[in-house]
């Protein structure tokens, strides 16, 4: 089982709008394009969980031009959530199979650190794929995964 994680691309300054509504900055759009190009030939899961914040949805939209996500779930509770919220949702996931999450720091980085035992602070538009081998997500625990792919635009 593999868990694919993406931190949203760089957003505009929060001075003009609420944090939740911030769209991508010009730099973020370049990052998202670069990420989409990197992932173009990759096998991504059909299921994706994405925070319902503007910047995460916009980041995902760059990937949707080349990938079909049949089970896209926008989740308010993923907005700036903690590792514990991610773990609760992951461990209660009913279907087996790979999953892609597009989220925010610090929670998204904390998930990487928890599952791999590495100390990583994900950069904007960074992609990390964690492999759990034969374990399903509901069988995963601390340091049971290894990073098999990483991309920073």
Buried (B, 14 or more C-beta within 10 A) or exposed (E): BBBBBBBBBBBBEEEEEEEBEBBBBEBBBBBBBBBBEBBEEBEBBBBBBBBBBBBBBBBBEBBEEEBEBEEBEBBEEBBBBEBEBBBEBBEEBEEEEBBBBBBBBBBBBBBBBBBBEEEBEBBBBBBBBBBBEEEBBEEBEEEBBBBEBBBBB
